[in-house]
Amino acid sequence: MELPKDLKVGKVFRQGPQTVTKYSLGYEEHRTGPRMDWYDIAPYNAAIWPAIFTRQLMSGHLGTCCDNYPSCIIQFVEEGSFYFRNQIRSYIVHAGETMLVLPGDSFVRHDDHGKHSCHLQLCIFGGMCKILTESFNLYARDRLFVFPDDATRERHRSLLCQCGELIQAKQLAQAGENSTLGYAILAELASLNVGQKTQVQPDIVSHAIRAMTSSFTDLTVEGLAKHLGISLSSLNRVFQQNFGTSPKNYWMKLRLDTAMQMLRSGQYRIKEIAAQTGFQNQMYFATVFRKATGRTPREFQREAAQGKG
């Protein structure tokens, strides 16, 4: 994706070999509003992690574009409008509407012919972000969300602001609440897109994900069901309905995805990664990892360092 020809490229930010974000000249100077971020947990031990919240006031001819964005962006317009184009189509996003960016999306965003706009922006990271959005079938749906009534729109805005408050506070005791709010926001958008409520009890799923992400070592699926106060068969049914897989498989995928992110970082020894992601020993971790990815952890780490992983 490229900026319009009448916008000169200023800052260029590379988040990896395949992810490049470009900002128009003067973008940072003319975009006002507080930005809060909370990075010290994500992405290694949070499945869903709202990490950046911004209230942006934009005036003047400004824009940004990105190829292969790595996480989710939720942009709710409070005032004015802006132009948005992704790999599917173009939009004018008006006040009271939300635009969604999903992991892997490419996009261009700029002002609507110089019009003023004010919007809330929440960036959600985490090891299970892409898997969750896929399970909600969000990739197959339109990225623009028009709310059916004032109450639904205000609830959405309130959830975004609640995340903003938690991100600003950065209290570890509220980490679970922050992660749960991120799940709730994505689940609500998914239900709005199909015009009905989610099929499962969101509180059960949220609490299950929170318990899974808080401990890779001290809990079993049976113990998780007991912790949630439901039967093992009910827990299996909830995950099948919501994710199309069992809680055991979901948990394993979460552990492996977390391990892959830790390997990509280059900051951990393989023995440490195995221990932190709940594997009995390094050999068992290597066996499971190779079966899932076709590569050993060391091969994956080496390819990631070369920009291939």
Secondary structure as GFF3:
##gff-version 3
##sequence-region A 1 309
A	DSSP	beta_strand	9	16	.	.	.	ID=ss1
A	DSSP	beta_strand	19	24	.	.	.	ID=ss2
A	DSSP	alpha_helix	27	30	.	.	.	ID=ss3
A	DSSP	beta_strand	31	32	.	.	.	ID=ss4
A	DSSP	beta_strand	35	37	.	.	.	ID=ss5
A	DSSP	beta_strand	49	58	.	.	.	ID=ss6
A	DSSP	beta_strand	63	67	.	.	.	ID=ss7
A	DSSP	beta_strand	72	86	.	.	.	ID=ss8
A	DSSP	beta_strand	90	94	.	.	.	ID=ss9
A	DSSP	beta_strand	97	101	.	.	.	ID=ss10
A	DSSP	beta_strand	107	111	.	.	.	ID=ss11
A	DSSP	beta_strand	117	125	.	.	.	ID=ss12
A	DSSP	alpha_helix	129	135	.	.	.	ID=ss13
A	DSSP	three_ten_helix	138	140	.	.	.	ID=ss14
A	DSSP	beta_strand	144	146	.	.	.	ID=ss15
A	DSSP	alpha_helix	150	169	.	.	.	ID=ss16
A	DSSP	three_ten_helix	172	174	.	.	.	ID=ss17
A	DSSP	alpha_helix	175	194	.	.	.	ID=ss18
A	DSSP	alpha_helix	202	214	.	.	.	ID=ss19
A	DSSP	alpha_helix	221	228	.	.	.	ID=ss20
A	DSSP	alpha_helix	232	243	.	.	.	ID=ss21
A	DSSP	alpha_helix	247	265	.	.	.	ID=ss22
A	DSSP	alpha_helix	270	276	.	.	.	ID=ss23
A	DSSP	alpha_helix	282	293	.	.	.	ID=ss24
A	DSSP	alpha_helix	297	305	.	.	.	ID=ss25
###
